[in-house]
Amino acid sequence: QPHLVESGGGLVQPGGSLRLSCAAPRAILSTYSSSDMGWYRQTPGKERELVASMTKRGVTDYADSAKGRFTISRDNGKRKVFLQMNSLKSEDTAMYYCNRLGPSQWPWGQGTQVTVSA
């Protein structure tokens, strides 16, 4: 089955920034462009949580922990989704995933690891 591919993670110091990217495979491009998309993150022992979302109409929403620091966006062709993360904190450390909003979602990709540490 097709899946999304996340990239852009890495090791960053507190207060730093990262920009994550999510690419959709060709097989799901049609449904991707008409889908509400979100960025999720997960840490060991915790359930995956939604941190940012953008509807197909461009309406955004953020978890309280992300407001004012994270910005979600989509490219002109709605084939990719991005997450700009600023003022990163240690508690932002997690595996980050993208997917369309539930309940019906695509298979989860491999995610991209974000580690915030001095």
Phi and psi restraints in degrees (value plus and minus 20) as a CYANA .aco file:
   2 PRO   PHI     -89.1   -49.1
   2 PRO   PSI     134.2   174.2
   3 HIS   PHI    -166.7  -126.7
   3 HIS   PSI     141.0   181.0
   4 LEU   PHI    -101.4   -61.4
   4 LEU   PSI     134.8   174.8
   5 VAL   PHI    -141.9  -101.9
   5 VAL   PSI      96.8   136.8
   6 GLU   PHI    -117.6   -77.6
   6 GLU   PSI     127.7   167.7
   7 SER   PHI    -174.4  -134.4
   7 SER   PSI     149.8   189.8
   8 GLY   PHI      84.4   124.4
   8 GLY   PSI     -25.1    14.9
   9 GLY   PHI     -94.2   -54.2
   9 GLY   PSI     155.0   195.0
  10 GLY   PHI     144.9   184.9
  10 GLY   PSI    -189.5  -149.5
  11 LEU   PHI    -115.5   -75.5
  11 LEU   PSI     108.7   148.7
  12 VAL   PHI    -161.4  -121.4
  12 VAL   PSI     128.7   168.7
  13 GLN   PHI     -97.9   -57.9
  13 GLN   PSI     134.7   174.7
  14 PRO   PHI     -73.3   -33.3
  14 PRO   PSI     117.6   157.6
  15 GLY   PHI      69.6   109.6
  15 GLY   PSI     -29.7    10.3
  16 GLY   PHI    -101.1   -61.1
  16 GLY   PSI    -195.2  -155.2
  17 SER   PHI    -153.8  -113.8
  17 SER   PSI     132.6   172.6
  18 LEU   PHI    -163.8  -123.8
  18 LEU   PSI     132.9   172.9
  19 ARG   PHI    -145.1  -105.1
  19 ARG   PSI      94.8   134.8
  20 LEU   PHI    -112.9   -72.9
  20 LEU   PSI     127.6   167.6
  21 SER   PHI    -145.0  -105.0
  21 SER   PSI     129.7   169.7
  22 CYS   PHI    -154.6  -114.6
  22 CYS   PSI     102.0   142.0
  23 ALA   PHI    -133.0   -93.0
  23 ALA   PSI     116.8   156.8
  24 ALA   PHI    -116.8   -76.8
  24 ALA   PSI     117.4   157.4
  25 PRO   PHI     -88.9   -48.9
  25 PRO   PSI     137.3   177.3
  26 ARG   PHI     -73.8   -33.8
  26 ARG   PSI     -57.2   -17.2
  27 ALA   PHI     -83.9   -43.9
  27 ALA   PSI     -42.2    -2.2
  28 ILE   PHI    -138.7   -98.7
  28 ILE   PSI      -4.9    35.1
  29 LEU   PHI     -79.8   -39.8
  29 LEU   PSI     -59.0   -19.0
  30 SER   PHI     -83.9   -43.9
  30 SER   PSI     -67.1   -27.1
  31 THR   PHI     -94.0   -54.0
  31 THR   PSI     -50.4   -10.4
  32 TYR   PHI     -81.7   -41.7
  32 TYR   PSI     -65.6   -25.6
  33 SER   PHI     -86.8   -46.8
  33 SER   PSI     -39.8     0.2
  34 SER   PHI    -127.4   -87.4
  34 SER   PSI      -6.4    33.6
  35 SER   PHI    -127.3   -87.3
  35 SER   PSI     127.8   167.8
  36 ASP   PHI     -96.5   -56.5
  36 ASP   PSI     108.2   148.2
  37 MET   PHI    -133.9   -93.9
  37 MET   PSI     133.3   173.3
  38 GLY   PHI    -164.4  -124.4
  38 GLY   PSI     137.0   177.0
  39 TRP   PHI    -126.2   -86.2
  39 TRP   PSI     112.9   152.9
  40 TYR   PHI    -140.6  -100.6
  40 TYR   PSI     139.5   179.5
  41 ARG   PHI    -161.1  -121.1
  41 ARG   PSI     135.1   175.1
  42 GLN   PHI    -166.7  -126.7
  42 GLN   PSI     116.5   156.5
  43 THR   PHI    -137.1   -97.1
  43 THR   PSI     139.1   179.1
  44 PRO   PHI     -75.7   -35.7
  44 PRO   PSI     112.5   152.5
  45 GLY   PHI      61.9   101.9
  45 GLY   PSI     -19.8    20.2
  46 LYS   PHI    -143.3  -103.3
  46 LYS   PSI     133.5   173.5
  47 GLU   PHI     -95.7   -55.7
  47 GLU   PSI     133.7   173.7
  48 ARG   PHI     -83.1   -43.1
  48 ARG   PSI     114.3   154.3
  49 GLU   PHI    -142.3  -102.3
  49 GLU   PSI     125.5   165.5
  50 LEU   PHI    -103.2   -63.2
  50 LEU   PSI     105.3   145.3
  51 VAL   PHI    -129.9   -89.9
  51 VAL   PSI     -44.4    -4.4
  52 ALA   PHI    -177.9  -137.9
  52 ALA   PSI     127.5   167.5
  53 SER   PHI    -167.4  -127.4
  53 SER   PSI     135.2   175.2
  54 MET   PHI    -163.1  -123.1
  54 MET   PSI     107.1   147.1
  55 THR   PHI     -96.9   -56.9
  55 THR   PSI     148.6   188.6
  56 LYS   PHI     -83.2   -43.2
  56 LYS   PSI     -38.3     1.7
  57 ARG   PHI    -111.4   -71.4
  57 ARG   PSI     -21.8    18.2
  58 GLY   PHI      73.4   113.4
  58 GLY   PSI     -11.2    28.8
  59 VAL   PHI    -101.8   -61.8
  59 VAL   PSI     107.2   147.2
  60 THR   PHI    -128.1   -88.1
  60 THR   PSI     137.3   177.3
  61 ASP   PHI    -170.2  -130.2
  61 ASP   PSI     132.2   172.2
  62 TYR   PHI    -159.2  -119.2
  62 TYR   PSI     128.6   168.6
  63 ALA   PHI     -86.0   -46.0
  63 ALA   PSI     133.6   173.6
  64 ASP   PHI     -75.8   -35.8
  64 ASP   PSI     -56.4   -16.4
  65 SER   PHI     -88.0   -48.0
  65 SER   PSI     -38.9     1.1
  66 ALA   PHI    -124.2   -84.2
  66 ALA   PSI     -37.9     2.1
  67 LYS   PHI     -78.9   -38.9
  67 LYS   PSI     113.0   153.0
  68 GLY   PHI      65.2   105.2
  68 GLY   PSI     -30.9     9.1
  69 ARG   PHI    -141.0  -101.0
  69 ARG   PSI     -53.6   -13.6
  70 PHE   PHI    -127.9   -87.9
  70 PHE   PSI     127.4   167.4
  71 THR   PHI    -156.7  -116.7
  71 THR   PSI     103.8   143.8
  72 ILE   PHI    -117.9   -77.9
  72 ILE   PSI     123.7   163.7
  73 SER   PHI    -170.8  -130.8
  73 SER   PSI     144.6   184.6
  74 ARG   PHI    -150.1  -110.1
  74 ARG   PSI     132.3   172.3
  75 ASP   PHI     -97.2   -57.2
  75 ASP   PSI     154.3   194.3
  76 ASN   PHI     -81.6   -41.6
  76 ASN   PSI     -54.8   -14.8
  77 GLY   PHI    -109.8   -69.8
  77 GLY   PSI     -17.4    22.6
  78 LYS   PHI      36.0    76.0
  78 LYS   PSI      14.0    54.0
  79 ARG   PHI    -121.1   -81.1
  79 ARG   PSI     -31.8     8.2
  80 LYS   PHI    -157.2  -117.2
  80 LYS   PSI     135.6   175.6
  81 VAL   PHI    -150.1  -110.1
  81 VAL   PSI     123.3   163.3
  82 PHE   PHI    -144.6  -104.6
  82 PHE   PSI     137.3   177.3
  83 LEU   PHI    -154.3  -114.3
  83 LEU   PSI      89.6   129.6
  84 GLN   PHI    -108.5   -68.5
  84 GLN   PSI     101.9   141.9
  85 MET   PHI    -137.8   -97.8
  85 MET   PSI      99.5   139.5
  86 ASN   PHI    -138.0   -98.0
  86 ASN   PSI     143.3   183.3
  87 SER   PHI      29.4    69.4
  87 SER   PSI      28.8    68.8
  88 LEU   PHI     -85.8   -45.8
  88 LEU   PSI     124.2   164.2
  89 LYS   PHI    -139.1   -99.1
  89 LYS   PSI     142.5   182.5
  90 SER   PHI     -79.5   -39.5
  90 SER   PSI     -53.2   -13.2
  91 GLU   PHI     -91.5   -51.5
  91 GLU   PSI     -27.2    12.8
  92 ASP   PHI    -101.1   -61.1
  92 ASP   PSI     -28.4    11.6
  93 THR   PHI     -80.3   -40.3
  93 THR   PSI     103.0   143.0
  94 ALA   PHI    -196.9  -156.9
  94 ALA   PSI     150.2   190.2
  95 MET   PHI    -109.1   -69.1
  95 MET   PSI     107.8   147.8
  96 TYR   PHI    -126.2   -86.2
  96 TYR   PSI     115.6   155.6
  97 TYR   PHI    -149.8  -109.8
  97 TYR   PSI     134.4   174.4
  98 CYS   PHI    -138.4   -98.4
  98 CYS   PSI     133.9   173.9
  99 ASN   PHI    -192.0  -152.0
  99 ASN   PSI     144.9   184.9
 100 ARG   PHI     -96.6   -56.6
 100 ARG   PSI     136.0   176.0
 101 LEU   PHI     -86.9   -46.9
 101 LEU   PSI     126.3   166.3
 102 GLY   PHI     -91.5   -51.5
 102 GLY   PSI    -196.9  -156.9
 103 PRO   PHI     -99.3   -59.3
 103 PRO   PSI     -41.1    -1.1
 104 SER   PHI    -110.5   -70.5
 104 SER   PSI      93.4   133.4
 105 GLN   PHI    -147.0  -107.0
 105 GLN   PSI     139.8   179.8
 106 TRP   PHI     -95.7   -55.7
 106 TRP   PSI     145.7   185.7
 107 PRO   PHI     -78.2   -38.2
 107 PRO   PSI     124.3   164.3
 108 TRP   PHI     -90.8   -50.8
 108 TRP   PSI     119.6   159.6
 109 GLY   PHI     -99.3   -59.3
 109 GLY   PSI    -188.8  -148.8
 110 GLN   PHI     -97.8   -57.8
 110 GLN   PSI     -37.3     2.7
 111 GLY   PHI      57.4    97.4
 111 GLY   PSI     151.6   191.6
 112 THR   PHI    -153.5  -113.5
 112 THR   PSI     111.4   151.4
 113 GLN   PHI    -102.2   -62.2
 113 GLN   PSI     110.2   150.2
 114 VAL   PHI    -135.2   -95.2
 114 VAL   PSI     102.9   142.9
 115 THR   PHI    -144.8  -104.8
 115 THR   PSI     100.8   140.8
 116 VAL   PHI    -129.9   -89.9
 116 VAL   PSI      92.2   132.2
 117 SER   PHI    -176.9  -136.9
 117 SER   PSI     125.4   165.4
